[in-house]
Structure formats: structure tokens, C-alpha cells
Amino acid sequence: MLALRLARGAHPLVQLRRLLVAAASAGTGFLLLCTLGYAMGHPDASGGALLRLAWCVAPIAATVYFAVTVARTDPATLPRSGLSAVGLGPAKLTVLAAISTAVACTLGSMVALLFFLHLRGDLSGLPFDGAAAELLAAGYPLPLAAALTLLAIVPLTASAASAAALRPRTPKPRDEQDGPARPGAPAAPPSGLPWGVALLAVGLAVETYASRSPGASDLTMPGGLTGSPAGVLAGWTLTAIGLALAGPGLTFLCGRILQAVRPGAMRLLAGRGLQEDARRIGRPLGVLCAVGSGAYAALTLYSGDRPAIGPLTMLGSLLVAGCAALTVITVAIEAKHARADTTSALLQLGAPTSMLRGTAALRAGALAAMFGPLTWVVAELAALPLVG
């Protein structure tokens, strides 16, 4: 009840984020139910049903990642003075965040179930002249236990991931903290850049090797593109993980470059801001870079044969891309709120608002100059073995 009261009294922007989480959960739940419908309508094609279920992993991961980001930026779950006295310590707030995430995702899953039943004609007859009857196995009875099990995947995974991300952590002693502890000191270098670059290189190498192996097993990719070795997809997964790990380090590097060679006030503020926000916005930017490179590579592959892309493939692609973009927007708003005290202090010192706007534009331009070409290069290298 406390979680519901906090959700009801939240800011409209926070409510919008929760509704977006529910919408993403609804889309992912509908994809899972469509996989169940395919398995019901094709009982002899168990391999195809398992492959369709495997392709739902990407939308599930994107939805869970977005839900965790929204839970982390929810003001109702942030520790504040006086809450511990009424029994709302860090552990209790973590539980509330997990419950709020589960409620939003469960709402989306129920919407997906109602829409699925409506398209099957189980509620009020077949809509759209029965166009979705064969796709959703309208002539077969729906196993409710299986449907509810699939719909529970996103709420349970998202709530568990939110609880793990927001769990109370014991702060390190002063002598064990990374970097200097004096006020105003530059932030420490995120340590994930070498690992991210290594995984990126390994992924591209695995993809190239698998594409040239004569005995590689082929999988059917969404959209009807056949003949894709499983090793290529494994290599692409490693490449995406590498980009996500390298994102914070690349963002920190952008800040370091902006402050190089006798920086002025704007470059100094922009560079220091990127260094401070590297861990917050770097990983979502790396994920968005991976999604963008995957989309570019897919467009490159589809430009020749142009296979028919079905509605479920389009829905899954929109879910992954939309969740990645919304995650970046959410963390950007969070970073802006985290700099509110610094911005207020600069305004009180007489800094013009045009300088603050220019600093924000300089940060955005530096990130675009870093991640834009990187996305294009990775996409070209990833699509080259498949095109060949």
C-alpha cells in the first residue's frame, strides 16, 4: 500500500516513466504470448518455437534495463533525511523500488494478455476479419498456466534486477577509495574500457571466423534472413557487451579531451561534467551505440534481398531501440538534476545562461563525435562478414 501511495503522489514526469515501463512490458509480453501461439499452432515445429523464444531475449533485456533505470531515478526511492526514523531505511526503500517496478511491469503484462485474447477472439469475436487467427492459434485452447508463466518473466526479472541494483552498499574506507578524496578533485577513470575493447575485438573476430566456417550451423534471423551462422550471432553479442562496458570509459575520455590544450571556462565545465557523469550515462550510451550499429548492419544486409519484415519483428525492433533511447533520455535528465546545485551556484556567481547552454551543447557534441563514428565503424565491421 505504501508503494501505491508513493506512486500515486509522484510527479507527472515520474508517472510518465512508469507508464513507459508498463508499455514496454506490454510489448514484450505480447511477443512472448505470440511465441506461445506459434508453438500451439505448430506442435511439430518445436525448434522453430524455441528459436522464436530465443529472439525474445533481446526485448526482455532491453525492457528490464529500462525498468531498472527508471527505478534508480525514481525520487520516491531515494534516501532522504528523516525517513529512517519512520522505518524507511535504505533496505526498505529498495523493497519499495522492487515492488513499484513489479507493479508497473505486471500492469503491462495484463494489458498484453487482454490484447492477445482480444486478437484471438476469446473475448468478443475475431477482430480484423480474423487476420491474426493463424498467427495466434485462435483455434486452439489457450493454456493459461503457460501464458501466465511467460508473462511473469518480465515483472520478476525487472523487480529482482531493481532490487540488486539499488541494494544498500557499505561505503569503502577513505584509504581504499579510488582516486583523491579532496573536494573538487577530478573523478577516477572507469575501469571497464580495456575489458570493453577486448570484448569488442573478440566479438568481431568470432563473427568473422564463424562466417567463414563451412560447417557452421545456420539460424533464421528475424525478417526472414536465412543462412546466419550461430557463431556470428554469438560474436555480435560479445560486441554489444563490449560496447556497453566501454561506454563509461569513452565518456570519461571525451571529458579528458575537452579539457586538453589550455581549456576555457566552457570546455573546462563541459569536460569536468562528462567525467563526473561517465558512470551514469556511459553505459546507456554504449548500449544505444550497440543497438544503433545493429540496426545499421541490419539495414545494410536487407538492402540487397529485402526480405519481408513481419509485424512481430518490427515490434521487437522498436522495443529494443525505444527502450535504449528512453534509457539514455532518462539518465540524461537524472544527470541534469544531479548538477542542479552546481548550476545554481554558477548562476549566483554571475555566470550567464548562454554559457551554461553552450556547455550543455558542447557535452552533447563531444558525445556525438565520439559515439557516432564508433557506431558506424562497428556496424560496418559487423556487417562485412555476413555480406561477404
Steps between C-alpha positions, in 0.01 A plus 500: 500500500786738577649438156164578338462821701848615403426418137170690507657816644801510268587770247329470158837439333565211736155361425576526128816295547306230682240493224778462245635205701151349498475556123836331440394210721175471304685482170744239627221297658309502172807368318528217752133414461537499122783250544261285702240535225752382240587199714129415537434528127815306400537215750749319274730801459649516848830628365334800338310580819819487708674725247218754520522487878875558480444811286287641783808523723606834348164675565491351851850629577421845359177525700667387824788744450258787446294399804810491721604845378156641578507339846843646572391853403166484682494776766276289724780246547780747574620508863409823678552632850234398749377192312706259709322626814166377362637165386589590141869429496706406191390136514132592520534747211662226293200276565264782403691556176475129416127498578436812288690346209307174535167687506579698183623192312206289618260766376663485159488120497127503577441745215695267270285205610175688438617615157614149413167351605317768302692424182436127548129563530475359852327815630266634230554322170785518252595863416648619168307227313711230668830624352696396812319168554770279347788694659352477851356147471143617549360152445684347794418537871745728678702332781456763768781370722751526214379847409527628857846344535624685193340824614669471839850504347525878457350606839707251698823573314454877513415506871793274586738710290370821660552357848853391408587839348362702793609277787677683785877493464760548772718800409871439459741637760668824404837332445344242261304741282611548142651832418558805720245592764556874514208723391503602135741224401445335160301178493686165473533312139236241466669163481276335236661647188775235451253216556248660265757545222618141549146360478430717196807365321423140600141535384601630158761223467250229595247640255753505216625148577149356529390653171785324318452160665351255247330281759341777709141449608257748348216679673207692361522863601191718546365633176558181303879537456632143492847352498635685805754290693441473872860604562434831326217575740719402796771733374250780463386444860858534622535816293189654658621414852838650419342826388295516820810443715707753308234772514599654838869504407428663163283763667777573749745524209273758333520712813878465512534608135277804553727621781821453302719784360424806714121471539273797555213518746250323273732215404610458860142481628389268220798267542468483878127434468560208262758354736263522794212346303706233321371211711142627489457561128786300349348154515159602356685679221699184432179297486345754263814482288466121483132526401577764238782298348276193492225696324749640248641154433148360454413774251821426312411132481138565400594748226568219252245221547240709687328213682152560635510633856199386695310697763647303790855564376418869468352505850808335651732741319301801615502371858878459507573834332234687699613366836863582422413857397268554799771374735745758367239776534421392856863502614557835325216651703643340813843651425342841453329475839827387660668818369224724631702624800803575282286682246334705774839592647630612159194716443542661842862577412383687190555239229282579196238249398639500147824351633309222676305423183822502300657261751209259462524520120875440520446186710240368255721577202801327653296186571357502148849540353623202704211254479372586151808388303549208740148377424563522126837322516367215716195464274714478188735246656209293632314496167806428287523122574128449441500696176802308379 
